[in-house]
Amino acid sequence: MSQFDVTVIGSGPGGYVAAIRCAQLGLKTAIIEKYPTMGGTCLNVGCIPSKALLDSSEHFENAKHNFASHGIIIDEPKADLARMIARKNEVVDQTTKGIQFLMDKNKITVFEGVGSFESSTQVKVTKKDGSSEIIDSKYIIIATGSKPSSLPFISLDKERVITSTEALELKEIPKHLVVIGGGVIGLELGSVYKRLGSEVTVVEFMDKIIPTMDGALSKELNKVLRKQGIKFMLSTAVQAVERNGDSVKVTAKDKKGAELVVEGDYVLVSVGRKPYTEGLGLEKAGVDLDERGRVKTNAHLQTNVSNIYAIGDVVAGAMLAHKASEEGVLVAEQLAGQKPHINYNLIPGVVYTWPEVAAVGKTEEQLKEEGVAIKVGNFPMRALGRSRASGDIDGFIKIIADEKTDEVLGVHMIGARAADMIAAAVTAMEFRASAEDISRMSHAHPTFAEAIKEAALDATGKIALHM
């Protein structure tokens, strides 16, 4: 029987990072992955492939609609979806091979197969050929991630009624893609196919898209995506999804109870994700789940069984790759006797539409609900020289600060390169910067990031320089 200090079940951005950090800290480490490639949902059928398609479709959109204004004339560019998918697969292949390289570099033993508990210290690895072996481990980290959710009355045939996984492998550009769910995944994939020529309709139960983010971001993104041609049916509850040949009919009700029908050739069900715990054999180890099927953990990500930990999408909290990675490092360093910490309030969220949406900290709605006295600074991207130079004039930066102390409590942005710029806000908030602190920092000109300085000036009560 193989024996290890730490065994990680799952090789997504939580699991593989946890394994690397454990190995770096001198712990004999194993990782179990049921698929032939490492990286989990994020690298194989999530973050990385979706961004590859987003980038490809953005290039096509620019060639078709924006290049001419820059003096670049291209006669009728055509979208080759098969080549885009092939490029996406190449990116995924390079990335997953990179994870395998890191496993080898850090001398981590990789087991390919399905991991399941035999006891609190033993994990069985069942391989494709049906054979199995037992691993004995002092500590075990559950990092099995999540899978797409659906609605109980929807039958996912994975041909015309699909999840995000199938949306990354379509053989044709849909004529009309109906997206059920106005969250991050639905909007990103809807954007891909809208750019490539699909009619796209988003059906959302809530009264706004990206409902967990600041209301101002939701309103602005709705406006921008409508301008791009995406249609929205908000406050609309889906009642049925029926396929007839190559057509799919979605029946829904609006907030007044009136029946609505929308038909397309593909329906993308994007109503969130759920933790993946099936087949883990948690009962054999005595590990408890909560009412939503997530592994229950304490503040140290330790389960009710003291030597077993859980991280990422399989536990409570935002289902974000970088949150999982932070948790993987936290557990590894704890096992090595260190005292790390995570400030969950400062884990940023990003939507990779164009313009991008990014946020960190509390929303204005949350702070008002908590009764916190705040001041808000805003600055429009169109007021920047860099935005006008690139043609990316949609969006704004919003900074929320404590009315009394001026400490920054939330930064919310929509605009070009917001996904990269949000790191500056995270850094400032980690050091508990005030709006005045940010307003007095030099920002290179001309850059998109200048809008952060200007919004901070506005939050302090001073007049923004370029407005």
Helices and strands as residue ranges (DSSP letters): E 2-9, H 15-24, E 29-33, H 40-45, H 47-61, I 62-66, G 67-70, H 81-105, E 109-112, E 114-117, E 122-126, E 132-142, E 146-148, E 161-162, H 164-167, E 176-180, H 184-195, E 199-203, H 215-228, E 231-233, E 237-244, E 247-253, E 259-264, E 266-269, E 273-275, H 282-285, E 308-310, G 312-314, H 321-335, G 344-346, E 349-351, E 356-361, H 364-369, E 374-380, G 381-383, H 385-390, E 396-402, E 408-415, H 418-430, H 435-439, H 450-460
